[in-house]
Amino acid sequence: MKLVFLGTRGYVDVRTRRHHNHSALEVRYRGRRVLIDCGEDWLGRLERLRPHAVVLTHSHPDHAFGLRNGAPGPVYATRDTWRSLERFPIADRHRIDLRRPRPIESLIFEAFGVEHSVRAPAVGYRITAGSVVIFYAPDLVYIREPAMALRNAKLYIGDGATLTRPLIRRRGKHLIGHTPVRTQLSWCQRAGVPRMIITHCGTQIVERDGSQLRSEIRRMGQERGVQAEIAFDGLEVQLRSR
């Protein structure tokens, strides 16, 4: 399994060379390429990327509005996401149901509900390629079934909107927003996940991303026994099956 971080910027105005495009992850396996999320920065660029499939975590503009003019191939999303995107001219639509593993281009995707937004309910994906398991959740307050989602995962790719302070508010019974990187590292520690890569970077990371911040992140991870790093646009990560 090869991961290519095509974009790593969250829904913030500031952008840099390292964090220029909205978060988008391309997963490559056995000659097939699946793009996870396609925000408005990617509008008009799918024809060049030509992924074999697109999978969406939720319908916020920085995750789905690159599909506003349609898609050249199949798109997979939950029922809640499709309801929000019903006017998008996407011809080849496929539904993903929570906790039902779905084969997509030689990979297995399993959607787990995450708390993040009331208007645009989000999921994280447990992705399996051979013996390698990763979990991808670029926008969240918490995972609803963390033990099952992170079980035997080799890598957790999480939300970089904030480093240490929660960006969370309550709306009725729901929490909306983003949990800090520090808390997500603690999830990895409890679940025995050895590595975390931070994407969907907020202003704190985008404006500060330099050697000092990267050392701070590594130290934060080492305190919890987790290898931690910040993704950047163009980062490639190879994960090998046993």
C-alpha positions in Angstrom: 0.0 0.0 0.0 1.3 3.4 -1.0 -0.2 6.6 0.4 0.2 9.9 -1.4 -0.9 13.1 0.4 -2.0 15.2 -2.5 -3.3 17.9 -0.1 -3.0 18.6 3.6 -4.6 21.9 4.3 -7.8 22.2 6.3 -10.6 24.7 5.7 -8.4 27.8 6.5 -7.5 30.8 4.5 -3.8 30.6 5.0 -1.8 28.4 2.7 1.9 27.7 2.1 4.0 25.6 -0.3 3.9 22.6 2.2 0.1 23.0 2.8 -1.4 24.4 -0.3 -4.3 22.1 -1.3 -7.3 20.9 0.6 -6.8 17.5 2.3 -6.9 14.6 -0.2 -5.3 11.2 0.2 -4.6 8.9 -2.7 -4.3 5.2 -1.7 -2.4 3.0 -4.2 -2.6 -0.7 -4.2 -2.1 -3.4 -6.8 -2.0 -0.9 -9.6 -5.3 0.8 -8.5 -5.7 4.4 -7.1 -8.5 5.5 -4.8 -8.8 9.2 -3.9 -10.2 10.0 -0.4 -12.0 13.3 -0.4 -12.0 15.9 -3.2 -12.5 19.5 -1.8 -13.1 22.6 -3.8 -9.4 23.2 -4.4 -9.6 20.1 -6.7 -12.4 21.4 -8.8 -11.6 20.8 -12.5 -8.5 18.7 -11.7 -9.9 15.2 -11.5 -9.5 14.7 -15.2 -5.8 15.0 -14.7 -5.6 12.9 -11.5 -7.9 10.2 -13.0 -8.4 8.1 -9.8 -10.1 4.7 -10.3 -12.6 5.7 -7.6 -13.3 8.6 -5.1 -14.4 8.0 -1.5 -15.8 10.8 0.6 -15.7 11.2 4.4 -18.4 13.9 4.4 -19.9 16.7 2.4 -18.2 19.8 3.7 -16.8 22.0 0.9 -13.1 21.2 1.6 -13.9 17.5 1.3 -16.5 17.2 -1.5 -16.9 20.4 -3.5 -14.3 19.4 -6.1 -17.1 17.1 -7.4 -19.5 20.0 -8.0 -19.2 19.5 -11.8 -19.3 15.7 -11.6 -16.7 12.9 -11.6 -15.1 10.8 -14.3 -15.6 7.6 -12.4 -17.3 6.0 -9.4 -17.8 7.9 -6.2 -18.5 6.2 -2.8 -20.1 7.9 0.1 -22.6 7.4 3.0 -26.3 8.0 2.6 -26.0 11.2 4.7 -23.3 12.6 2.4 -25.3 11.7 -0.8 -28.3 13.6 0.6 -26.2 16.7 0.9 -24.7 16.3 -2.6 -27.9 15.3 -4.4 -27.6 18.2 -6.9 -24.1 17.3 -7.9 -24.1 15.8 -11.4 -22.3 12.6 -10.3 -23.5 9.7 -12.5 -21.8 6.7 -10.9 -22.9 6.8 -7.2 -22.3 4.0 -4.7 -23.4 3.9 -1.0 -21.2 2.9 1.9 -23.0 1.8 5.0 -21.5 2.1 8.5 -19.6 -1.0 9.7 -20.1 -2.9 6.5 -16.8 -3.6 4.9 -16.9 -2.5 1.2 -14.4 -3.7 -1.4 -13.2 -0.8 -3.6 -10.5 -1.3 -6.2 -8.6 -4.2 -4.3 -8.9 -2.4 -1.0 -11.5 -2.9 1.8 -13.1 0.2 3.3 -15.1 0.1 6.5 -16.8 3.3 7.6 -17.0 4.2 11.3 -19.1 7.0 12.5 -17.3 10.0 14.0 -18.6 13.0 15.8 -17.8 16.2 13.8 -20.8 17.9 12.3 -24.6 17.8 12.5 -25.2 19.2 9.0 -22.5 17.1 7.4 -22.2 13.8 9.3 -18.8 12.4 8.9 -17.1 9.0 8.9 -13.6 7.7 9.3 -12.4 4.8 7.2 -10.6 1.6 8.3 -8.8 0.7 5.2 -7.3 -2.8 4.6 -4.7 -3.7 2.0 -3.6 -7.3 2.4 -2.4 -7.6 6.0 -2.0 -3.8 6.4 -4.7 -1.8 8.2 -4.8 2.0 8.5 -7.5 4.4 9.8 -8.2 7.7 8.2 -10.2 10.4 9.9 -9.3 14.0 8.8 -12.2 15.7 10.7 -13.5 14.6 14.0 -14.2 15.2 17.7 -14.2 11.5 18.5 -14.6 8.0 17.0 -17.8 6.3 18.1 -16.3 2.8 18.2 -12.6 3.5 18.7 -11.4 0.0 19.8 -12.9 -1.7 16.7 -11.8 1.2 14.4 -8.2 1.1 15.5 -7.7 -2.6 16.2 -4.4 -3.8 14.7 -4.0 -0.6 12.8 -0.5 0.1 11.6 -1.1 3.8 11.1 -3.7 6.4 12.2 -4.1 9.5 9.9 -5.9 12.2 11.9 -7.2 15.8 12.2 -4.6 18.6 12.5 -7.0 21.5 13.0 -5.6 22.1 16.5 -2.6 20.9 18.5 -3.5 21.0 22.2 -6.7 23.0 22.6 -10.1 21.5 21.6 -12.1 23.3 19.0 -15.4 21.9 20.1 -18.8 23.2 20.8 -22.1 21.6 21.7 -25.2 21.6 19.5 -28.1 19.9 21.3 -26.9 16.3 22.0 -24.0 16.6 19.6 -20.4 17.8 19.8 -19.1 19.5 16.7 -15.7 20.6 15.7 -12.2 19.2 16.1 -10.3 17.3 18.8 -6.6 18.2 19.3 -3.6 16.2 18.0 -2.5 15.5 21.6 -5.8 13.7 22.4 -5.6 11.7 19.2 -2.1 10.6 20.1 -3.5 9.3 23.4 -6.1 7.3 21.4 -3.2 5.7 19.5 -1.4 4.9 22.7 -4.4 3.2 24.2 -5.1 1.2 21.0 -1.5 0.2 20.4 -1.3 2.1 17.1 2.4 2.8 16.6 2.3 5.7 14.2 0.2 8.8 13.5 0.4 11.2 10.6 -1.3 14.6 10.9 -3.3 16.0 7.9 -6.1 18.5 7.5 -3.8 21.0 9.0 -5.2 24.1 10.6 -3.7 27.6 11.0 -1.5 26.5 14.0 0.3 24.0 11.8 0.2 25.7 8.4 1.7 29.0 9.8 4.3 27.4 12.1 5.3 24.3 10.1 9.0 24.2 10.6 11.7 22.2 12.4 10.7 23.5 15.8 7.1 22.5 15.4 8.0 19.1 13.9 10.2 18.4 16.8 7.4 19.4 19.2 5.1 16.9 17.5 7.7 14.1 17.6 8.2 14.8 21.3 4.4 14.8 21.9 4.3 11.4 20.2 7.3 9.9 22.0 5.7 10.7 25.4 2.9 8.3 24.3 5.1 5.8 22.5 3.7 6.8 19.1 5.8 7.9 16.1 4.1 11.2 15.1 4.7 13.4 12.1 3.0 16.2 10.0 2.0 15.4 6.5 2.7 17.9 3.7 1.5 18.1 0.1 3.3 15.5 -1.9 4.3 13.2 1.0 4.5 9.6 0.0 4.4 6.8 2.5 4.9 3.1 1.7 3.4 0.5 4.0 4.4 -3.2 3.4 2.3 -6.3 4.0 3.9 -8.9 6.3 
